[in-house]
C-alpha cells in the first residue's frame, strides 16, 4: 500500500484550513494544520512533510519569512497562496523559494492539480533511482559544475551541494541542454516541462535572478546566463555529458 502523502496547510484563517483539510483528506492525503509560524515549526520538527501550502498574508511572521525558513532547512516543496491578481506577491513568493503559487480566492480542484503537479515533479527522480532498471546517472558538466539529471543535484566545482528549488533545477536543466542557443521567455516556459506558468512572463525573469545568485561569481555581471537584449537569454558555458 502506498503511504499517504503529508501536506501541511499554514494559514491564519481557520475556515480556509478546515476547507482544505476536508477536501484534501477526501483525496487521500494526510493533512496537518498550522495557524502561525510557531505551529508550522512544531509540525515540521515532528513529522516528515511532503508539501507545504503556505498563505502569504498572515499577521506576525508572514508567508515570505516562513518560506525562507522552510527553504533554509531543506527542499520541501512550497505552494504559496497569494492575493488574487497581485503580481508583486507572486514574484515575491517565487523569490522566497516557493515552487508554485495559487491566487485567492481559489478553486479546490486547482489546488489539487497544483499539488499533484509539484509532487509528481519532485518524486519522479526518486522513482527513477529506486527502479532496478534505472540507467546510470546522467551528469551535465560546465566550468567544473556538475548537474546530476537523475538525482536532481547541483554541485559546485569544489564538490559542495547547491540547493535548488524544483523550478530552479528545471530552468538550469533547460539552459544546460540548450547551451549557446538564445532562448526567449516563451521558449523557456515551453521547455520547462511540468511547470504550469501563469500568463505573465516576468516569473521567468525572477527565476533567472534567483538562479544567477546561486551559480554566478558576480550575479550583477553574469557570465553563465547572459541577457541578450530584445531576444532573451543564453547559457554561454560549454556543456559536456557523462
N, C-alpha and C positions, 0 to 999 in steps of 0.2 A: 504494500500500500504506500502511495506517495505521501510524504509528510506534508502537513499543512504549511503553507507559506504564511509568514507572520508579518503583518502590516501594523505599523504604529501611526495612529491618527493624532496629530498635535494641532489643537485648535481651542481657543478660549471659549467658543460658543458650544455649550452642551448640546444644543439642538442639532448642530451640524455633526458633532462627534457621534451622537446616537444614530442619526440618519445613515451616516457612512458605515458605522459598525453593523447595523442591522442588514443593510444591503450587501456588504462585502462578506459577512458571515454566511448569508444566503448563497453566495457564490463560492463558498468553500474555503475562505481564508480565515486564519486566526487573527483576531483584532485586539490590539491594546489601545487605550486612550490616554492622552495627557493634555491637561488644560494649560500647562505652562512649561518653562524650561526645566524647573526642578523635577516635575513629574516625568518629563521626557528623559532626563538623565537617569532617573531611577529605573525606568523600563529598559533603557539601553544597557545599563550595567547589570541587569538581572537576567536578560534573555537575549537570544540571537534574534535580530530583526532583519527581515529580507528587504523591506522598503519603508520609507517614512513619507507620509502625506503631511505636509507642513504648511500651516497658514502663515502668510507673510505678515499681515497686520494683527499683532497681538500686543496687549499692554505689557509694560516691563520689557523683558527681552523679546525683541521682535524676531520674525522668521529668518531674517538675514543673519543675525548673530548666531541663532541656533543652527542654521545651515552650515555656517563656518565651523561651529563646534563639531557637528557630525562629520564634516569633511576632514577635520584635523585628526579625528580618531579612526578614520577608515573610509572605505569606499561604498558604504551603504547607500543605495540609490535614494534620491530625494525627488519627489514631485511637489512643486510649490503651488499652493492655492493663492492666486493673486486677484487684485481688483479687476473687474471687467473692463477690458479695453485699455488698461493702464500700461502702455509700452514701457515706461521707465521702470515700473515694478517688475515686469517680466525680465527685462535686461539685467536689473539688479539681482534678481534671483539666480539667473544663469551665472553671473559674475561671482556669486557667493558659493557656487558649486552645485546648484540644482541640476538634475538630469532632464527635467521637463517641467511644465507648468500647465495649470488649468485655470481659466478665469472664472471668478464668481459673478453671478450665480452659474452653477454648472449642472449638467445632466449626469445622473449617476452612471448611465451607460458610457459616457465619455470618460469618466473617472476609471471605470473598469477597463476600457480599451487602453487607456494610457498606462495603467498599472501592468497589464499583461504585456504590452509592448516593451516597457522598460525591463521587466523581469525576464522576458524572452531574450532580450539583447544581452543581459548580464549572464544568464545561465547557459547560453549556447556554447561558449568556450569551455565551461566546466564539463558539460556533457561530452564534448569532443575529447577532452583529456581523459575522462573516465572510460571511454569506449575502448574495447580491446583492439579494435582495428584502426585506431586513430593514427594518422600519418605523423611523421616526425615534425617537430616544431618548425614553423616557417618564420624565419627571422629576417627582418629588413635592417640593413646596417647603413648608417650615413654619418660621416665625420666622427666615428668612434661610438656613436649612439647605437643602441640595439632596440628594435621594436619587435617584440615577440607576438606574432599574429594569433597564435593558438592560445597562449596564456594571457594575452592582452596586457602585457607588461612592457614598460619603457625603462631602459637603464641608461644612465649617463656613461660617458667614456671611462669613468673610474669604477663602474660597476654598480653604483648605488641606484636604488629604485626611485623612479619619479611617479608619484600617484597621479593618475588621470581619471577624470570622470568618464563615463561611457561616451558622452558627446565629444569630449576632447580626444579620446582614443580614436573614434571613428573619423574625426576630421584629420588627425595626423595620418591615419591609415590611407585616406584618400590622397593626401598630399604626397606621401611617400611612394604610393603606387602610380602616381601621375607626375613624377618629378620632372622639372624643366618644361612643363606644359602650363600655360596660363589658363586658369580656371575662373570663370565669373561666378557670381553668387548663385545663379540658377543652376549651374552645373554642379557646384559644391553641394547644394541642397539635394539635388537629384542623386548624387553619388554617395551621400551619407546614408547608407541603407538603414531602413528600420526607424529612422527618425521622422516624426510627424511634425515638420516645421510649420509654423504659422506663416501667413501670407507675407508678413514683413520680413525683409532680408537683413535687417540690422543684427538679428540673432547670430548670423554667421560672423559678422564683424566682431561681436562680443566674444564668441568662442575663440576666434583667432587671437584677440588681445590676450585672453587667458592662456592660450597655448604658447604664445610667444614668451610670456613671463616664465614659463617652465623650461623652454628649450633654447632660448636665445641668450647669448652672453650679454647683449645690450638690447632689451626689448624695445627701447625707444629708437634704436637704429638696427632693425633686424637684418640678419644675414642669411637666414634659412628660409623664412616665409616673407617674401617681399611683395609689396603692393605695386601693381602695375596700373598706373593712373588711368582711369577710364576703361580698364579692361578686366581687372580682378586681382588675383593673387598667383604667385608662382613659388614652388618649392625648389630652391636652387641647388640643393646638395646632390651629389652623385650617390645613387642608392644601389646596393648590392643585395642579393637574396641568397640565403643558405638554409 
